[in-house]
Amino acid sequence: MAGYRTVRAEVFATLPEAFRRKGVPSSRRAGQRGQPREAHSFLEGPAFGPDGNLYVADIPFGRIFRVTPGGQVELAVQYEGEPTGMKILANGLARVTDQLRGLIQIDFKTGEVAAVAPRRYAEGYRGLNDLCIGQSGEVYFTETGFSDMSDPTGRVYRLDPDMTQHVLIRNGPGPNGVVLSPDENTLYVGMTRANSIWRCPLMVDGGSTKVSAFITLSGGQGPDGIAIDESGGLAVAHVGLGVVWVFDAKGEPVLRIESPVGDLTTNLAFGGPDRRTLFITEAHSGSILAARVDIPGLARRW
Protein backbone atom coordinates (compact mmCIF):
# COMPACT_ATOMS: atom_id res chain seq x y z
CA MET A 1 0.00 0.00 0.00
CA ALA A 2 1.57 3.29 -1.08
CA GLY A 3 0.59 6.92 -1.18
CA TYR A 4 -0.56 7.17 2.42
CA ARG A 5 0.85 8.99 5.43
CA THR A 6 1.47 7.43 8.85
CA VAL A 7 0.59 8.91 12.25
CA ARG A 8 0.73 7.58 15.78
CA ALA A 9 -2.36 7.50 17.96
CA GLU A 10 -2.35 8.76 21.54
CA VAL A 11 -3.74 7.02 24.61
CA PHE A 12 -6.99 8.78 25.49
CA ALA A 13 -8.05 6.57 28.41
CA THR A 14 -7.00 3.35 30.12
CA LEU A 15 -9.12 0.90 32.04
CA PRO A 16 -8.40 1.50 35.76
CA GLU A 17 -6.82 -1.30 37.77
CA ALA A 18 -9.98 -1.62 39.85
CA PHE A 19 -11.84 -2.83 36.73
CA ARG A 20 -9.19 -5.31 35.57
CA ARG A 21 -10.23 -8.89 36.24
CA LYS A 22 -7.12 -10.94 36.89
CA GLY A 23 -6.78 -14.69 37.31
CA VAL A 24 -10.26 -15.27 35.89
CA PRO A 25 -10.78 -17.64 32.91
CA SER A 26 -11.94 -15.73 29.87
CA SER A 27 -14.18 -16.72 26.98
CA ARG A 28 -11.92 -14.63 24.74
CA ARG A 29 -9.15 -17.22 24.99
CA ALA A 30 -9.87 -20.35 23.00
CA GLY A 31 -7.00 -22.28 24.53
CA GLN A 32 -4.64 -22.10 21.56
CA ARG A 33 -1.28 -23.68 22.31
CA GLY A 34 0.98 -21.43 24.33
CA GLN A 35 -1.77 -18.91 25.13
CA PRO A 36 -3.24 -18.33 28.58
CA ARG A 37 -6.98 -18.68 29.08
CA GLU A 38 -7.19 -15.43 31.02
CA ALA A 39 -7.84 -11.80 30.10
CA HIS A 40 -8.21 -8.72 32.30
CA SER A 41 -10.81 -7.40 29.85
CA PHE A 42 -11.46 -7.26 26.12
CA LEU A 43 -12.63 -3.85 24.98
CA GLU A 44 -14.82 -3.57 21.88
CA GLY A 45 -17.79 -1.78 20.36
CA PRO A 46 -17.07 1.94 21.02
CA ALA A 47 -20.13 4.13 20.51
CA PHE A 48 -21.03 7.70 21.41
CA GLY A 49 -24.28 8.46 23.18
CA PRO A 50 -26.42 11.60 22.97
CA ASP A 51 -24.97 12.57 26.37
CA GLY A 52 -21.57 13.10 24.71
CA ASN A 53 -19.94 10.19 26.51
CA LEU A 54 -18.18 7.28 24.85
CA TYR A 55 -19.38 3.78 25.74
CA VAL A 56 -17.22 0.67 25.26
CA ALA A 57 -18.06 -2.99 25.75
CA ASP A 58 -16.02 -5.54 27.71
CA ILE A 59 -16.91 -8.84 26.06
CA PRO A 60 -15.86 -11.59 28.52
CA PHE A 61 -17.22 -9.97 31.67
CA GLY A 62 -20.52 -8.55 30.44
CA ARG A 63 -19.65 -4.95 31.18
CA ILE A 64 -20.14 -1.65 29.40
CA PHE A 65 -18.03 1.29 30.49
CA ARG A 66 -18.80 4.97 30.17
CA VAL A 67 -15.86 7.20 29.25
CA THR A 68 -16.28 10.93 29.78
CA PRO A 69 -14.87 13.58 27.38
CA GLY A 70 -12.08 14.02 29.94
CA GLY A 71 -11.10 10.32 29.77
CA GLN A 72 -12.59 9.17 33.08
CA VAL A 73 -13.76 5.55 32.98
CA GLU A 74 -16.74 4.36 35.01
CA LEU A 75 -18.95 1.27 34.94
CA ALA A 76 -22.24 1.97 33.15
CA VAL A 77 -23.83 -1.47 33.38
CA GLN A 78 -22.93 -5.11 34.05
CA TYR A 79 -25.12 -8.07 33.11
CA GLU A 80 -25.01 -11.76 32.18
CA GLY A 81 -23.82 -11.67 28.60
CA GLU A 82 -20.98 -10.97 26.18
CA PRO A 83 -21.49 -7.59 24.47
CA THR A 84 -19.52 -6.96 21.30
CA GLY A 85 -20.91 -4.26 18.99
CA MET A 86 -22.99 -1.30 20.08
CA LYS A 87 -24.92 1.66 18.69
CA ILE A 88 -26.77 4.17 20.87
CA LEU A 89 -30.05 5.66 19.71
CA ALA A 90 -31.06 9.30 20.06
CA ASN A 91 -33.20 8.34 23.08
CA GLY A 92 -30.14 6.96 24.88
CA LEU A 93 -31.07 3.28 24.52
CA ALA A 94 -28.29 1.04 23.21
CA ARG A 95 -28.67 -1.67 20.60
CA VAL A 96 -26.04 -4.31 21.34
CA THR A 97 -24.91 -7.46 19.57
CA ASP A 98 -24.23 -10.04 22.27
CA GLN A 99 -22.45 -13.31 21.61
CA LEU A 100 -24.65 -15.16 24.11
CA ARG A 101 -27.98 -13.35 23.90
CA GLY A 102 -28.32 -12.19 20.30
CA LEU A 103 -29.46 -8.65 19.54
CA ILE A 104 -30.45 -6.87 22.74
CA GLN A 105 -31.32 -3.42 24.05
CA ILE A 106 -29.79 -1.83 27.14
CA ASP A 107 -31.14 1.11 29.13
CA PHE A 108 -28.16 2.70 30.88
CA LYS A 109 -30.42 4.67 33.21
CA THR A 110 -32.10 1.61 34.70
CA GLY A 111 -29.65 -1.15 33.77
CA GLU A 112 -32.50 -3.07 32.12
CA VAL A 113 -31.54 -5.52 29.39
CA ALA A 114 -34.26 -6.51 26.91
CA ALA A 115 -34.27 -8.97 24.02
CA VAL A 116 -34.70 -7.51 20.53
CA ALA A 117 -33.86 -10.52 18.37
CA PRO A 118 -32.55 -13.45 20.45
CA ARG A 119 -32.73 -15.87 17.51
CA ARG A 120 -33.93 -16.23 13.92
CA TYR A 121 -37.06 -18.36 13.84
CA ALA A 122 -36.23 -21.41 15.97
CA GLU A 123 -32.51 -21.24 15.27
CA GLY A 124 -30.19 -19.62 17.78
CA TYR A 125 -27.36 -17.40 16.60
CA ARG A 126 -23.79 -18.67 16.67
CA GLY A 127 -22.29 -15.49 18.10
CA LEU A 128 -23.27 -12.03 16.90
CA ASN A 129 -20.50 -9.49 16.44
CA ASP A 130 -21.28 -5.97 15.20
CA LEU A 131 -24.07 -3.81 13.83
CA CYS A 132 -25.06 -0.59 12.09
CA ILE A 133 -28.42 1.16 11.81
CA GLY A 134 -30.07 2.74 8.76
CA GLN A 135 -31.94 6.02 8.87
CA SER A 136 -35.28 4.19 8.62
CA GLY A 137 -34.45 2.09 11.66
CA GLU A 138 -33.36 -1.13 9.99
CA VAL A 139 -30.51 -2.91 11.78
CA TYR A 140 -27.73 -4.70 9.89
CA PHE A 141 -25.73 -7.11 12.03
CA THR A 142 -23.09 -9.80 11.63
CA GLU A 143 -22.90 -13.33 12.97
CA THR A 144 -19.32 -14.54 13.18
CA GLY A 145 -19.38 -17.65 15.34
CA PHE A 146 -16.30 -19.70 14.47
CA SER A 147 -16.72 -19.25 10.72
CA ASP A 148 -13.46 -18.94 8.80
CA MET A 149 -11.84 -19.85 5.49
CA SER A 150 -12.33 -23.57 6.22
CA ASP A 151 -15.96 -23.04 7.26
CA PRO A 152 -17.32 -19.93 5.45
CA THR A 153 -20.76 -19.98 7.04
CA GLY A 154 -20.89 -16.60 8.79
CA ARG A 155 -24.01 -14.56 8.17
CA VAL A 156 -25.07 -10.95 7.72
CA TYR A 157 -28.65 -10.04 8.63
CA ARG A 158 -31.04 -7.15 8.24
CA LEU A 159 -33.75 -6.61 10.86
CA ASP A 160 -36.58 -4.39 9.65
CA PRO A 161 -38.55 -2.12 12.01
CA ASP A 162 -41.46 -4.60 11.83
CA MET A 163 -39.01 -7.24 13.20
CA THR A 164 -38.78 -9.17 9.93
CA GLN A 165 -35.32 -10.70 9.52
CA HIS A 166 -33.49 -11.22 6.24
CA VAL A 167 -30.24 -13.07 5.58
CA LEU A 168 -28.11 -11.03 3.16
CA ILE A 169 -24.94 -13.15 3.31
CA ARG A 170 -24.64 -16.74 4.50
CA ASN A 171 -21.15 -17.71 3.28
CA GLY A 172 -18.94 -15.22 5.12
CA PRO A 173 -15.49 -16.18 6.49
CA GLY A 174 -15.78 -14.33 9.78
CA PRO A 175 -18.13 -11.37 9.15
CA ASN A 176 -17.31 -8.66 11.66
CA GLY A 177 -17.53 -4.85 11.36
CA VAL A 178 -20.37 -3.50 9.22
CA VAL A 179 -21.29 -0.01 7.94
CA LEU A 180 -23.66 1.60 5.45
CA SER A 181 -22.48 4.01 2.77
CA PRO A 182 -23.69 7.64 3.15
CA ASP A 183 -26.41 7.08 0.52
CA GLU A 184 -27.27 3.72 2.16
CA ASN A 185 -27.07 1.93 -1.17
CA THR A 186 -24.06 -0.15 -0.17
CA LEU A 187 -23.16 -2.24 2.85
CA TYR A 188 -19.51 -2.82 3.74
CA VAL A 189 -18.59 -5.87 5.82
CA GLY A 190 -15.22 -6.75 7.31
CA MET A 191 -14.48 -10.43 6.68
CA THR A 192 -11.84 -11.01 9.33
CA ARG A 193 -10.70 -14.49 8.31
CA ALA A 194 -10.43 -13.49 4.64
CA ASN A 195 -8.49 -10.33 5.59
CA SER A 196 -10.76 -8.25 3.39
CA ILE A 197 -13.65 -5.81 3.24
CA TRP A 198 -16.63 -6.96 1.18
CA ARG A 199 -18.81 -4.53 -0.76
CA CYS A 200 -22.50 -5.47 -0.85
CA PRO A 201 -24.77 -3.42 -3.17
CA LEU A 202 -28.28 -3.18 -1.70
CA MET A 203 -31.19 -3.64 -4.09
CA VAL A 204 -34.68 -2.11 -4.14
CA ASP A 205 -36.20 -5.36 -2.84
CA GLY A 206 -33.94 -5.24 0.23
CA GLY A 207 -31.58 -7.97 -0.93
CA SER A 208 -27.97 -7.79 -2.10
CA THR A 209 -26.25 -8.91 -5.29
CA LYS A 210 -22.84 -8.70 -6.97
CA VAL A 211 -21.09 -8.90 -3.60
CA SER A 212 -17.36 -8.41 -4.07
CA ALA A 213 -14.06 -8.00 -2.24
CA PHE A 214 -13.57 -4.22 -2.07
CA ILE A 215 -10.35 -3.96 -0.04
CA THR A 216 -7.81 -6.70 0.65
CA LEU A 217 -5.45 -6.29 3.59
CA SER A 218 -2.16 -7.97 4.42
CA GLY A 219 -0.88 -9.39 7.69
CA GLY A 220 -2.33 -9.24 11.18
CA GLN A 221 -5.50 -11.17 11.93
CA GLY A 222 -7.79 -9.22 9.64
CA PRO A 223 -10.22 -6.31 9.70
CA ASP A 224 -12.35 -5.93 12.82
CA GLY A 225 -14.49 -2.83 13.39
CA ILE A 226 -15.29 -0.35 10.61
CA ALA A 227 -16.45 3.28 10.60
CA ILE A 228 -17.36 5.52 7.69
CA ASP A 229 -16.75 9.22 7.04
CA GLU A 230 -18.81 11.88 5.26
CA SER A 231 -17.11 11.22 1.93
CA GLY A 232 -17.77 7.48 2.01
CA GLY A 233 -14.23 6.62 3.08
CA LEU A 234 -13.68 3.72 5.46
CA ALA A 235 -11.70 3.58 8.69
CA VAL A 236 -10.75 -0.03 9.43
CA ALA A 237 -9.37 -1.46 12.67
CA HIS A 238 -6.74 -4.04 11.63
CA VAL A 239 -6.60 -6.34 14.62
CA GLY A 240 -3.33 -8.17 15.22
CA LEU A 241 -1.38 -5.52 13.35
CA GLY A 242 -2.02 -2.69 15.81
CA VAL A 243 -3.10 -0.37 13.03
CA VAL A 244 -6.14 1.53 11.79
CA TRP A 245 -6.30 2.12 8.05
CA VAL A 246 -8.24 5.00 6.52
CA PHE A 247 -9.30 4.46 2.90
CA ASP A 248 -10.98 6.91 0.54
CA ALA A 249 -14.33 6.17 -1.10
CA LYS A 250 -12.56 4.33 -3.94
CA GLY A 251 -10.75 2.01 -1.54
CA GLU A 252 -7.32 3.67 -1.78
CA PRO A 253 -5.34 3.96 1.49
CA VAL A 254 -4.75 7.55 2.64
CA LEU A 255 -3.76 7.16 6.30
CA ARG A 256 -2.14 4.56 8.56
CA ILE A 257 -2.70 5.09 12.29
CA GLU A 258 -0.38 3.11 14.55
CA SER A 259 -1.17 2.02 18.09
CA PRO A 260 1.39 3.06 20.73
CA VAL A 261 0.49 0.32 23.24
CA GLY A 262 -0.67 -2.96 21.65
CA ASP A 263 -1.70 -4.73 18.46
CA LEU A 264 -5.32 -5.66 19.28
CA THR A 265 -6.96 -2.64 17.65
CA THR A 266 -10.47 -4.07 17.73
CA ASN A 267 -12.91 -1.30 16.85
CA LEU A 268 -13.37 2.44 16.41
CA ALA A 269 -15.82 5.33 16.29
CA PHE A 270 -15.69 8.92 15.08
CA GLY A 271 -16.19 11.51 17.83
CA GLY A 272 -15.25 14.91 19.18
CA PRO A 273 -17.07 18.21 18.54
CA ASP A 274 -16.21 18.09 14.82
CA ARG A 275 -16.33 14.27 14.47
CA ARG A 276 -12.71 14.35 13.24
CA THR A 277 -11.24 12.23 16.01
CA LEU A 278 -11.14 8.45 15.77
CA PHE A 279 -11.50 6.71 19.13
CA ILE A 280 -10.02 3.21 18.96
CA THR A 281 -10.33 0.30 21.41
CA GLU A 282 -7.07 -1.57 21.99
CA ALA A 283 -7.89 -4.78 23.84
CA HIS A 284 -4.42 -6.02 24.78
CA SER A 285 -3.67 -3.04 27.04
CA GLY A 286 -7.27 -2.18 27.88
CA SER A 287 -6.87 1.26 26.37
CA ILE A 288 -8.83 3.69 24.23
CA LEU A 289 -6.70 5.49 21.67
CA ALA A 290 -7.39 8.72 19.80
CA ALA A 291 -6.17 10.07 16.47
CA ARG A 292 -7.15 13.08 14.37
CA VAL A 293 -8.28 12.61 10.77
CA ASP A 294 -9.00 14.98 7.89
CA ILE A 295 -12.61 14.10 7.06
CA PRO A 296 -15.39 14.00 9.68
CA GLY A 297 -17.23 10.82 10.43
CA LEU A 298 -20.73 10.44 9.08
CA ALA A 299 -23.26 12.09 11.42
CA ARG A 300 -25.83 9.95 13.22
CA ARG A 301 -29.03 9.49 11.20
CA TRP A 302 -31.07 7.41 13.62
C-alpha positions as CSV (number, residue, x, y, z in Angstrom):
1,M,0.0,0.0,0.0
2,A,1.6,3.3,-1.1
3,G,0.6,6.9,-1.2
4,Y,-0.6,7.2,2.4
5,R,0.9,9.0,5.4
6,T,1.5,7.4,8.8
7,V,0.6,8.9,12.2
8,R,0.7,7.6,15.8
9,A,-2.4,7.5,18.0
10,E,-2.4,8.8,21.5
11,V,-3.7,7.0,24.6
12,F,-7.0,8.8,25.5
13,A,-8.0,6.6,28.4
14,T,-7.0,3.4,30.1
15,L,-9.1,0.9,32.0
16,P,-8.4,1.5,35.8
17,E,-6.8,-1.3,37.8
18,A,-10.0,-1.6,39.8
19,F,-11.8,-2.8,36.7
20,R,-9.2,-5.3,35.6
21,R,-10.2,-8.9,36.2
22,K,-7.1,-10.9,36.9
23,G,-6.8,-14.7,37.3
24,V,-10.3,-15.3,35.9
25,P,-10.8,-17.6,32.9
26,S,-11.9,-15.7,29.9
27,S,-14.2,-16.7,27.0
28,R,-11.9,-14.6,24.7
29,R,-9.1,-17.2,25.0
30,A,-9.9,-20.3,23.0
31,G,-7.0,-22.3,24.5
32,Q,-4.6,-22.1,21.6
33,R,-1.3,-23.7,22.3
34,G,1.0,-21.4,24.3
35,Q,-1.8,-18.9,25.1
36,P,-3.2,-18.3,28.6
37,R,-7.0,-18.7,29.1
38,E,-7.2,-15.4,31.0
39,A,-7.8,-11.8,30.1
40,H,-8.2,-8.7,32.3
41,S,-10.8,-7.4,29.8
42,F,-11.5,-7.3,26.1
43,L,-12.6,-3.9,25.0
44,E,-14.8,-3.6,21.9
45,G,-17.8,-1.8,20.4
46,P,-17.1,1.9,21.0
47,A,-20.1,4.1,20.5
48,F,-21.0,7.7,21.4
49,G,-24.3,8.5,23.2
50,P,-26.4,11.6,23.0
51,D,-25.0,12.6,26.4
52,G,-21.6,13.1,24.7
53,N,-19.9,10.2,26.5
54,L,-18.2,7.3,24.9
55,Y,-19.4,3.8,25.7
56,V,-17.2,0.7,25.3
57,A,-18.1,-3.0,25.7
58,D,-16.0,-5.5,27.7
59,I,-16.9,-8.8,26.1
60,P,-15.9,-11.6,28.5
61,F,-17.2,-10.0,31.7
62,G,-20.5,-8.6,30.4
63,R,-19.6,-5.0,31.2
64,I,-20.1,-1.7,29.4
65,F,-18.0,1.3,30.5
66,R,-18.8,5.0,30.2
67,V,-15.9,7.2,29.2
68,T,-16.3,10.9,29.8
69,P,-14.9,13.6,27.4
70,G,-12.1,14.0,29.9
71,G,-11.1,10.3,29.8
72,Q,-12.6,9.2,33.1
73,V,-13.8,5.5,33.0
74,E,-16.7,4.4,35.0
75,L,-18.9,1.3,34.9
76,A,-22.2,2.0,33.1
77,V,-23.8,-1.5,33.4
78,Q,-22.9,-5.1,34.1
79,Y,-25.1,-8.1,33.1
80,E,-25.0,-11.8,32.2
81,G,-23.8,-11.7,28.6
82,E,-21.0,-11.0,26.2
83,P,-21.5,-7.6,24.5
84,T,-19.5,-7.0,21.3
85,G,-20.9,-4.3,19.0
86,M,-23.0,-1.3,20.1
87,K,-24.9,1.7,18.7
88,I,-26.8,4.2,20.9
89,L,-30.0,5.7,19.7
90,A,-31.1,9.3,20.1
91,N,-33.2,8.3,23.1
92,G,-30.1,7.0,24.9
93,L,-31.1,3.3,24.5
94,A,-28.3,1.0,23.2
95,R,-28.7,-1.7,20.6
96,V,-26.0,-4.3,21.3
97,T,-24.9,-7.5,19.6
98,D,-24.2,-10.0,22.3
99,Q,-22.5,-13.3,21.6
100,L,-24.7,-15.2,24.1
101,R,-28.0,-13.4,23.9
102,G,-28.3,-12.2,20.3
103,L,-29.5,-8.7,19.5
104,I,-30.5,-6.9,22.7
105,Q,-31.3,-3.4,24.0
106,I,-29.8,-1.8,27.1
107,D,-31.1,1.1,29.1
108,F,-28.2,2.7,30.9
109,K,-30.4,4.7,33.2
110,T,-32.1,1.6,34.7
111,G,-29.7,-1.2,33.8
112,E,-32.5,-3.1,32.1
113,V,-31.5,-5.5,29.4
114,A,-34.3,-6.5,26.9
115,A,-34.3,-9.0,24.0
116,V,-34.7,-7.5,20.5
117,A,-33.9,-10.5,18.4
118,P,-32.6,-13.5,20.5
119,R,-32.7,-15.9,17.5
120,R,-33.9,-16.2,13.9
121,Y,-37.1,-18.4,13.8
122,A,-36.2,-21.4,16.0
123,E,-32.5,-21.2,15.3
124,G,-30.2,-19.6,17.8
125,Y,-27.4,-17.4,16.6
126,R,-23.8,-18.7,16.7
127,G,-22.3,-15.5,18.1
128,L,-23.3,-12.0,16.9
129,N,-20.5,-9.5,16.4
130,D,-21.3,-6.0,15.2
131,L,-24.1,-3.8,13.8
132,C,-25.1,-0.6,12.1
133,I,-28.4,1.2,11.8
134,G,-30.1,2.7,8.8
135,Q,-31.9,6.0,8.9
136,S,-35.3,4.2,8.6
137,G,-34.5,2.1,11.7
138,E,-33.4,-1.1,10.0
139,V,-30.5,-2.9,11.8
140,Y,-27.7,-4.7,9.9
141,F,-25.7,-7.1,12.0
142,T,-23.1,-9.8,11.6
143,E,-22.9,-13.3,13.0
144,T,-19.3,-14.5,13.2
145,G,-19.4,-17.7,15.3
146,F,-16.3,-19.7,14.5
147,S,-16.7,-19.3,10.7
148,D,-13.5,-18.9,8.8
149,M,-11.8,-19.8,5.5
150,S,-12.3,-23.6,6.2
151,D,-16.0,-23.0,7.3
152,P,-17.3,-19.9,5.5
153,T,-20.8,-20.0,7.0
154,G,-20.9,-16.6,8.8
155,R,-24.0,-14.6,8.2
156,V,-25.1,-10.9,7.7
157,Y,-28.6,-10.0,8.6
158,R,-31.0,-7.1,8.2
159,L,-33.7,-6.6,10.9
160,D,-36.6,-4.4,9.7
161,P,-38.5,-2.1,12.0
162,D,-41.5,-4.6,11.8
163,M,-39.0,-7.2,13.2
164,T,-38.8,-9.2,9.9
165,Q,-35.3,-10.7,9.5
166,H,-33.5,-11.2,6.2
167,V,-30.2,-13.1,5.6
168,L,-28.1,-11.0,3.2
169,I,-24.9,-13.2,3.3
170,R,-24.6,-16.7,4.5
171,N,-21.1,-17.7,3.3
172,G,-18.9,-15.2,5.1
173,P,-15.5,-16.2,6.5
174,G,-15.8,-14.3,9.8
175,P,-18.1,-11.4,9.2
176,N,-17.3,-8.7,11.7
177,G,-17.5,-4.9,11.4
178,V,-20.4,-3.5,9.2
179,V,-21.3,0.0,7.9
180,L,-23.7,1.6,5.5
181,S,-22.5,4.0,2.8
182,P,-23.7,7.6,3.1
183,D,-26.4,7.1,0.5
184,E,-27.3,3.7,2.2
185,N,-27.1,1.9,-1.2
186,T,-24.1,-0.2,-0.2
187,L,-23.2,-2.2,2.9
188,Y,-19.5,-2.8,3.7
189,V,-18.6,-5.9,5.8
190,G,-15.2,-6.7,7.3
191,M,-14.5,-10.4,6.7
192,T,-11.8,-11.0,9.3
193,R,-10.7,-14.5,8.3
194,A,-10.4,-13.5,4.6
195,N,-8.5,-10.3,5.6
196,S,-10.8,-8.2,3.4
197,I,-13.7,-5.8,3.2
198,W,-16.6,-7.0,1.2
199,R,-18.8,-4.5,-0.8
200,C,-22.5,-5.5,-0.8
201,P,-24.8,-3.4,-3.2
202,L,-28.3,-3.2,-1.7
203,M,-31.2,-3.6,-4.1
204,V,-34.7,-2.1,-4.1
205,D,-36.2,-5.4,-2.8
206,G,-33.9,-5.2,0.2
207,G,-31.6,-8.0,-0.9
208,S,-28.0,-7.8,-2.1
209,T,-26.3,-8.9,-5.3
210,K,-22.8,-8.7,-7.0
211,V,-21.1,-8.9,-3.6
212,S,-17.4,-8.4,-4.1
213,A,-14.1,-8.0,-2.2
214,F,-13.6,-4.2,-2.1
215,I,-10.4,-4.0,0.0
216,T,-7.8,-6.7,0.6
217,L,-5.4,-6.3,3.6
218,S,-2.2,-8.0,4.4
219,G,-0.9,-9.4,7.7
220,G,-2.3,-9.2,11.2
221,Q,-5.5,-11.2,11.9
222,G,-7.8,-9.2,9.6
223,P,-10.2,-6.3,9.7
224,D,-12.3,-5.9,12.8
225,G,-14.5,-2.8,13.4
226,I,-15.3,-0.3,10.6
227,A,-16.4,3.3,10.6
228,I,-17.4,5.5,7.7
229,D,-16.8,9.2,7.0
230,E,-18.8,11.9,5.3
231,S,-17.1,11.2,1.9
232,G,-17.8,7.5,2.0
233,G,-14.2,6.6,3.1
234,L,-13.7,3.7,5.5
235,A,-11.7,3.6,8.7
236,V,-10.8,0.0,9.4
237,A,-9.4,-1.5,12.7
238,H,-6.7,-4.0,11.6
239,V,-6.6,-6.3,14.6
240,G,-3.3,-8.2,15.2
241,L,-1.4,-5.5,13.3
242,G,-2.0,-2.7,15.8
243,V,-3.1,-0.4,13.0
244,V,-6.1,1.5,11.8
245,W,-6.3,2.1,8.0
246,V,-8.2,5.0,6.5
247,F,-9.3,4.5,2.9
248,D,-11.0,6.9,0.5
249,A,-14.3,6.2,-1.1
250,K,-12.6,4.3,-3.9
251,G,-10.7,2.0,-1.5
252,E,-7.3,3.7,-1.8
253,P,-5.3,4.0,1.5
254,V,-4.8,7.5,2.6
255,L,-3.8,7.2,6.3
256,R,-2.1,4.6,8.6
257,I,-2.7,5.1,12.3
258,E,-0.4,3.1,14.5
259,S,-1.2,2.0,18.1
260,P,1.4,3.1,20.7
261,V,0.5,0.3,23.2
262,G,-0.7,-3.0,21.6
263,D,-1.7,-4.7,18.5
264,L,-5.3,-5.7,19.3
265,T,-7.0,-2.6,17.7
266,T,-10.5,-4.1,17.7
267,N,-12.9,-1.3,16.9
268,L,-13.4,2.4,16.4
269,A,-15.8,5.3,16.3
270,F,-15.7,8.9,15.1
271,G,-16.2,11.5,17.8
272,G,-15.2,14.9,19.2
273,P,-17.1,18.2,18.5
274,D,-16.2,18.1,14.8
275,R,-16.3,14.3,14.5
276,R,-12.7,14.3,13.2
277,T,-11.2,12.2,16.0
278,L,-11.1,8.5,15.8
279,F,-11.5,6.7,19.1
280,I,-10.0,3.2,19.0
281,T,-10.3,0.3,21.4
282,E,-7.1,-1.6,22.0
283,A,-7.9,-4.8,23.8
284,H,-4.4,-6.0,24.8
285,S,-3.7,-3.0,27.0
286,G,-7.3,-2.2,27.9
287,S,-6.9,1.3,26.4
288,I,-8.8,3.7,24.2
289,L,-6.7,5.5,21.7
290,A,-7.4,8.7,19.8
291,A,-6.2,10.1,16.5
292,R,-7.2,13.1,14.4
293,V,-8.3,12.6,10.8
294,D,-9.0,15.0,7.9
295,I,-12.6,14.1,7.1
296,P,-15.4,14.0,9.7
297,G,-17.2,10.8,10.4
298,L,-20.7,10.4,9.1
299,A,-23.3,12.1,11.4
300,R,-25.8,9.9,13.2
301,R,-29.0,9.5,11.2
302,W,-31.1,7.4,13.6
